[in-house]
Amino acid sequence: MTGLPSSPALELELADGWLTVWFPEPEARNPLTAARVAALVALCAALRGRRDVRGVTFRGRGSMFCAGGDVKGFRAALQGTREEIVAMSLAGAEAFAAVEALEQVTVMAVEGFAMAGGFGLACCGDVVIADRGARFALTEARIGIVPAQIAPYVLARLGAREGRRLMLTAVQLDAEGAKAVGLADEVTEDMEAALARIRAAVLACGPGALAATKALIRALPGRGRAEAREAAADAFADALLSEEGREGVASFLEKRKPSWAPR
């Protein structure tokens, strides 16, 4: 599909500059199998620099987002070595990092369950839309394991207080509870309408500007005030001097839509 990798672990729909990534295994609650993890890494690599793909929505078939790690795979891993288990965990880390680092605006459309790694994957998105019936939980401790590779993303989105509470109690949140703790940005009874609003808002923005903004957001934490100012000034200058920046300023002054905006 237009230069994007094909895998039975993901279904891709690209239309009008927007990619929808479907997890197509609802009978198993769309787990993060080894194949799906590898497919996510390959897809994210293929999307690097693709300004024609403006946004990416992640969804699960069967009104089921993602139940997290592949527990059957975990059981099989017990027959292997510790090094193989570490490698499996690091592969998951690569997938979460790749999704979080996408240059496109990412939307997590959560229907049904977002559990464990599915919860963590939702935390990697820029916008999280929860169906009214969605349920969320970090369930790892209930089966004697830890939310290892998703912990940084959970803490970054929810903060230490809520992140610690949810990881250490494994309690389940409904959609409104997820919104209350800062995981869900919106709770909806009409997912298609909610996603359409987000797409319209994103498509009105310059794709290069959005990519640069995401890069700046990732670069600022941990920098000192002076270094952060310099990084922000460089990002601003690069954007203003770009063709997109020049077009944006001209379109505003000429009271017309910029070239990238839908007509």
C-alpha positions as CSV (number, residue, x, y, z in Angstrom):
1,M,0.0,0.0,0.0
2,T,1.7,3.1,-1.3
3,G,5.2,2.1,0.0
4,L,3.9,0.8,3.3
5,P,4.9,-2.7,4.5
6,S,2.3,-5.5,4.4
7,S,1.7,-7.9,7.3
8,P,-1.2,-10.1,8.3
9,A,-0.7,-8.8,11.8
10,L,-2.0,-5.3,10.8
11,E,-4.6,-4.1,8.4
12,L,-3.9,-0.7,6.8
13,E,-6.4,1.8,5.4
14,L,-4.9,4.9,3.8
15,A,-7.4,7.6,2.6
16,D,-7.1,11.3,2.1
17,G,-3.8,11.6,3.9
18,W,-4.8,9.6,6.9
19,L,-3.7,6.1,7.8
20,T,-5.9,3.8,10.0
21,V,-4.0,0.8,11.5
22,W,-6.3,-2.0,12.6
23,F,-5.4,-4.9,14.9
24,P,-7.2,-7.7,13.2
25,E,-7.5,-10.5,15.8
26,P,-10.5,-9.6,17.9
27,E,-11.2,-13.2,18.9
28,A,-8.0,-13.1,20.9
29,R,-8.6,-9.4,22.0
30,N,-5.9,-8.2,19.6
31,P,-2.8,-9.1,21.6
32,L,0.6,-7.6,21.0
33,T,2.1,-10.8,19.5
34,A,5.7,-11.0,18.3
35,A,4.4,-10.7,14.7
36,R,2.3,-7.6,15.6
37,V,5.2,-6.0,17.5
38,A,7.5,-6.5,14.5
39,A,4.9,-5.2,12.1
40,L,4.5,-2.0,14.1
41,V,8.2,-1.4,14.1
42,A,8.4,-1.9,10.3
43,L,5.4,0.3,9.7
44,C,6.7,3.2,11.8
45,A,10.0,3.0,10.0
46,A,8.2,3.2,6.6
47,L,6.3,6.3,7.8
48,R,9.4,8.3,8.7
49,G,9.5,11.4,6.5
50,R,6.1,10.7,4.9
51,R,4.5,14.1,4.8
52,D,1.7,12.8,2.6
53,V,0.5,10.7,5.6
54,R,-0.7,13.4,8.0
55,G,-2.1,11.3,10.8
56,V,-2.4,7.7,12.1
57,T,-5.2,6.2,14.0
58,F,-4.8,2.9,15.9
59,R,-7.8,0.7,16.4
60,G,-8.8,-2.8,17.1
61,R,-11.2,-4.9,15.0
62,G,-14.3,-6.2,16.8
63,S,-14.7,-3.1,18.9
64,M,-11.7,-4.3,20.9
65,F,-8.6,-2.2,21.2
66,C,-5.8,-4.4,22.6
67,A,-5.6,-6.8,25.6
68,G,-1.8,-6.3,25.9
69,G,1.0,-8.8,25.6
70,D,0.6,-12.2,24.2
71,V,0.2,-14.4,27.3
72,K,0.4,-17.5,25.2
73,G,3.7,-16.2,23.9
74,F,4.9,-15.6,27.5
75,R,4.1,-19.2,28.3
76,A,6.1,-20.4,25.3
77,A,8.9,-18.1,26.3
78,L,9.3,-20.0,29.6
79,Q,10.7,-22.9,27.7
80,G,13.5,-20.7,26.4
81,T,16.4,-18.9,28.0
82,R,16.5,-15.7,30.1
83,E,18.3,-14.0,27.2
84,E,15.5,-14.8,24.9
85,I,12.9,-13.3,27.3
86,V,15.0,-10.2,27.6
87,A,15.1,-10.0,23.8
88,M,11.3,-10.3,23.6
89,S,10.9,-7.5,26.1
90,L,13.3,-5.3,24.2
91,A,11.4,-5.9,21.0
92,G,8.3,-4.6,22.7
93,A,10.2,-1.6,23.9
94,E,11.2,-0.9,20.3
95,A,7.6,-1.0,19.1
96,F,6.3,1.4,21.9
97,A,9.2,3.8,21.2
98,A,8.5,3.7,17.4
99,V,4.8,4.5,17.8
100,E,5.6,7.3,20.3
101,A,8.2,8.8,18.0
102,L,6.0,8.9,14.9
103,E,6.2,12.3,13.2
104,Q,2.5,12.1,12.3
105,V,-0.3,12.9,14.7
106,T,-1.3,9.7,16.4
107,V,-4.8,8.9,17.6
108,M,-5.7,6.0,19.8
109,A,-9.3,5.0,19.3
110,V,-10.0,2.8,22.3
111,E,-13.1,0.6,22.2
112,G,-13.6,-2.5,24.4
113,F,-10.5,-3.3,26.4
114,A,-7.1,-1.5,26.6
115,M,-5.3,-3.7,29.1
116,A,-1.6,-4.0,30.1
117,G,0.4,-3.4,27.0
118,G,-2.7,-2.1,25.3
119,F,-3.0,0.5,28.0
120,G,0.7,1.4,27.5
121,L,0.2,1.7,23.7
122,A,-2.7,4.1,24.3
123,C,-0.3,6.2,26.4
124,C,2.1,6.5,23.4
125,G,-0.5,8.4,21.4
126,D,-1.0,12.1,21.0
127,V,-4.7,11.9,21.3
128,V,-6.8,9.2,23.1
129,I,-10.5,8.8,22.3
130,A,-12.4,6.4,24.5
131,D,-15.7,4.8,23.6
132,R,-18.2,5.1,26.4
133,G,-17.9,1.4,27.1
134,A,-14.1,1.2,27.0
135,R,-12.2,-0.3,30.0
136,F,-8.6,0.2,31.0
137,A,-6.3,-1.5,33.4
138,L,-2.6,-2.3,34.0
139,T,-3.1,-5.9,34.9
140,E,0.5,-7.2,34.8
141,A,0.9,-7.6,38.6
142,R,-2.2,-9.8,38.7
143,I,-0.4,-12.5,36.8
144,G,2.9,-12.0,38.6
145,I,4.8,-9.8,36.0
146,V,5.6,-6.2,35.7
147,P,4.5,-3.4,33.3
148,A,8.1,-3.1,32.3
149,Q,8.5,-1.4,28.9
150,I,5.3,0.6,29.1
151,A,6.1,2.2,32.5
152,P,7.9,5.3,31.0
153,Y,4.9,6.0,28.8
154,V,2.4,5.5,31.5
155,L,4.3,7.8,33.9
156,A,4.8,10.4,31.2
157,R,1.1,10.6,30.4
158,L,-0.5,10.1,33.8
159,G,2.2,11.4,36.2
160,A,3.9,9.5,39.0
161,R,0.9,9.6,41.4
162,E,-1.7,8.0,39.1
163,G,0.8,5.9,37.3
164,R,2.1,4.3,40.5
165,R,-1.5,3.7,41.8
166,L,-2.7,2.0,38.6
167,M,0.4,-0.1,38.2
168,L,0.4,-1.2,41.8
169,T,-3.3,-1.9,42.2
170,A,-4.2,-3.2,38.7
171,V,-7.7,-1.6,39.2
172,Q,-9.9,-1.2,36.2
173,L,-11.0,2.2,34.9
174,D,-14.1,2.9,32.9
175,A,-14.0,5.6,30.2
176,E,-14.8,8.5,32.4
177,G,-12.2,7.2,35.0
178,A,-9.6,7.1,32.2
179,K,-10.5,10.7,31.3
180,A,-10.3,11.8,35.0
181,V,-6.7,10.5,35.4
182,G,-5.6,12.1,32.1
183,L,-5.4,9.0,29.9
184,A,-8.4,9.6,27.7
185,D,-8.8,13.1,26.1
186,E,-12.4,12.5,25.1
187,V,-15.2,10.0,25.9
188,T,-17.6,9.5,23.0
189,E,-20.7,7.5,22.0
190,D,-19.9,8.1,18.3
191,M,-16.3,7.1,17.6
192,E,-16.5,7.9,13.9
193,A,-17.7,11.4,14.5
194,A,-15.0,12.0,17.2
195,L,-12.3,10.7,14.8
196,A,-13.6,12.9,12.0
197,R,-13.3,16.0,14.2
198,I,-9.7,15.2,15.1
199,R,-8.8,14.5,11.4
200,A,-10.3,17.8,10.3
201,A,-8.4,19.7,12.9
202,V,-5.0,18.0,12.1
203,L,-5.4,18.3,8.3
204,A,-5.8,22.1,8.7
205,C,-2.3,22.2,10.2
206,G,1.0,22.2,8.3
207,P,2.4,18.6,8.3
208,G,6.0,19.9,8.6
209,A,5.0,22.1,11.5
210,L,3.3,19.2,13.3
211,A,6.4,17.0,12.9
212,A,8.6,19.8,14.1
213,T,6.4,20.4,17.1
214,K,6.4,16.7,18.1
215,A,10.2,16.7,17.8
216,L,10.4,19.8,20.0
217,I,8.1,18.3,22.6
218,R,10.3,15.2,22.8
219,A,13.5,17.3,22.9
220,L,12.6,19.7,25.7
221,P,12.3,17.5,28.9
222,G,15.6,17.4,30.8
223,R,17.1,20.4,29.1
224,G,18.1,23.5,31.1
225,R,16.1,26.7,30.6
226,A,18.8,28.3,28.3
227,E,19.2,25.2,26.2
228,A,15.4,24.8,25.9
229,R,15.2,28.4,24.7
230,E,17.8,27.8,22.1
231,A,16.2,24.6,20.9
232,A,12.8,26.4,20.6
233,A,14.3,29.3,18.8
234,D,16.0,27.0,16.3
235,A,12.8,25.1,15.7
236,F,10.9,28.4,15.2
237,A,13.4,29.7,12.7
238,D,13.6,26.5,10.7
239,A,9.8,26.4,10.5
240,L,9.4,30.1,9.5
241,L,12.1,29.8,6.8
242,S,10.7,26.6,5.3
243,E,8.4,26.6,2.3
244,E,5.6,25.6,4.5
245,G,6.2,28.5,6.9
246,R,6.4,31.0,4.0
247,E,3.1,29.6,2.6
248,G,1.4,29.7,5.9
249,V,2.3,33.3,6.5
250,A,1.3,34.3,3.0
251,S,-2.0,32.5,3.2
252,F,-2.9,34.2,6.5
253,L,-2.1,37.6,5.2
254,E,-3.9,36.9,1.9
255,K,-6.9,35.5,3.8
256,R,-7.0,32.2,2.0
257,K,-6.4,28.6,3.0
258,P,-2.8,27.3,2.9
259,S,-1.9,24.8,0.3
260,W,-2.0,21.8,2.6
261,A,-5.5,22.5,4.0
262,P,-8.4,20.5,2.5
263,R,-10.5,22.5,0.1
